[in-house]
């Protein structure tokens, strides 16, 4: 019987795939928090909310990508071909929805209230990094670890 979190290389559960996928969302949150520290921007109610929003949206994209990956892999059991099919379908959807979200948050840069400007720009940056991570790092992790398919 397999323990929690999968059996290591060559097999895993869907839950551990999502946990693996969280790496991509944590990269974006960490980058924004690191940038804020580097430029001396203090944590306040507006700026700390950025990480929660980023992780929430990025994990949603991660779940969609992993679900599509699990649907596509049985067609030929080729991980690279599956990644290409996923990029051609769910990857495009993730791209366009993320661009819309980035544009929406970037509009806040036109505000005359500085905390709102920082919030909009940093959230837009975080969403861009989350998109790039979900379209590069997540597939690389899935191809490297080669998750085992669910039965059914």
For each residue, the residues with C-beta under 8 A, 3 or more apart:
1:
2: 6 7 11 13
3: 7
4:
5: 12 13 15 16 19
6: 2 11 12 13 16 147 148
7: 2 3 10 11 12
8: 11 12
9: 145 146
10: 7 146 148
11: 2 6 7 8 147 148
12: 5 6 7 8 16 17 20 145 147 148
13: 2 5 6 16 17 150
14: 17 18 66 70 147 150
15: 5 18 19
16: 5 6 12 13 19 20 147
17: 12 13 14 20 21 66 70 142 147
18: 14 15 21 22 59 62 63 66
19: 5 15 16 22
20: 12 16 17 23 138 141 142 145
21: 17 18 24 25 59 62 63 65 66 134 138 141
22: 18 19 25 26 55 59 62
23: 20 26 27 133 137 138 141
24: 21 27 28 58 62 130 133 134 137 138
25: 21 22 28 29 54 55 58 59 62 130 133 134
26: 22 23 29 30 55
27: 23 24 30 31 129 130 133 137
28: 24 25 31 32 54 58 126 127 129 130 133
29: 25 26 32 33 50 51 54 55 58 126
30: 26 27 33 34
31: 27 28 34 35 125 126 129
32: 28 29 35 36 50 51 54 122 125 126 129
33: 29 30 36 37 51
34: 30 31 37 38
35: 31 32 38 39 122 125
36: 32 33 39 41 43 47 122
37: 33 34 40 41
38: 34 35
39: 35 36
40: 37
41: 36 37 47 118
42: 47
43: 36 47 48
44: 47 48 115
45: 48 49
46: 49 50 115 116 118 119
47: 36 41 42 43 44 50 115 118 119 122
48: 43 44 45 51 52
49: 45 46 52 53 119
50: 29 32 46 47 53 54 119 122 123 126
51: 29 32 33 48 54 55 126
52: 48 49 55 56
53: 49 50 56 57 123 126
54: 25 28 29 32 50 51 57 58 123 126 127 130
55: 22 25 26 29 51 52 58 59
56: 52 53 59 60
57: 53 54 60 61 101 127 130
58: 24 25 28 29 54 55 61 62 127 130 133 134
59: 18 21 22 25 55 56 62 63
60: 56 57 63 64
61: 57 58 64 65 94 97 98 130 131 134
62: 18 21 22 24 25 58 59 65 66 134 138
63: 18 21 59 60 66 67
64: 60 61 67 68 90 93 94
65: 21 61 62 68 69 86 90 91 94 134 138 139
66: 14 17 18 21 62 63 69 70 138 142
67: 63 64 70 71
68: 64 65 71 72 86 89 90
69: 65 66 72 73 82 83 86 142 147
70: 14 17 66 67 73 147 149 150
71: 67 68 74
72: 68 69 75 82 85 86
73: 69 70 77 79 82 149
74: 71 77 149
75: 72 82 85
76: 81 82
77: 73 74
78: 81 82
79: 73 82 83 142 143 146
80: 83 84 143
81: 76 78 84 85
82: 69 72 73 75 76 78 79 85 86
83: 69 79 80 86 87 139 142 143
84: 80 81 87 88
85: 72 75 81 82 88 89
86: 65 68 69 72 82 83 89 90 91 139
87: 83 84 90 91 92 135 139
88: 84 85 91 92
89: 68 85 86 92 93
90: 64 65 68 86 87 93 94
91: 65 86 87 88 94 95 135
92: 87 88 89 95 96
93: 64 89 90 96 97
94: 61 64 65 90 91 97 98 131 134 135
95: 91 92 98 99 131 135
96: 92 93 99 100
97: 61 93 94 100 101
98: 61 94 95 101 102 127 128 130 131
99: 95 96 102 103
100: 96 97 103 104
101: 57 97 98 104 105 124 127
102: 98 99 105 106 124 127 128 131
103: 99 100 106 107 124
104: 100 101 107
105: 101 102 108 119 120 121 123 124 127
106: 102 103 109 120 121 124
107: 103 104 110 120
108: 105 111 116 117 119 120 121 123
109: 106 117 120 121
110: 107
111: 108 116 117 120
112:
113: 116 117
114: 117 118
115: 44 46 47 118 119
116: 46 108 111 113 119 120
117: 108 109 111 113 114 120 121
118: 41 46 47 114 115 121 122
119: 46 47 49 50 105 108 115 116 122 123
120: 105 106 107 108 109 111 116 117 123 124
121: 105 106 108 109 117 118 124 125
122: 32 35 36 47 50 118 119 125 126
123: 50 53 54 105 108 119 120 126 127
124: 101 102 103 105 106 120 121 127 128
125: 31 32 35 121 122 128 129
126: 28 29 31 32 50 51 53 54 122 123 129 130
127: 28 54 57 58 98 101 102 105 123 124 130 131
128: 98 102 124 125 131 132
129: 27 28 31 32 125 126 132 133
130: 24 25 27 28 54 57 58 61 98 126 127 133 134
131: 61 94 95 98 102 127 128 134 135
132: 128 129 135 136
133: 23 24 25 27 28 58 129 130 136 137 138
134: 21 24 25 58 61 62 65 94 130 131 137 138
135: 87 91 94 95 131 132 138 139
136: 132 133 139 140
137: 23 24 27 133 134 140 141
138: 20 21 23 24 62 65 66 133 134 135 141 142
139: 65 83 86 87 135 136 142 143
140: 136 137 143 144
141: 20 21 23 137 138 144 145
142: 17 20 66 69 79 83 138 139 145 146 147
143: 79 80 83 139 140 146
144: 140 141
145: 9 12 20 141 142
146: 9 10 79 142 143
147: 6 11 12 14 16 17 69 70 142
148: 6 10 11 12
149: 70 73 74
150: 13 14 70
151:
152:
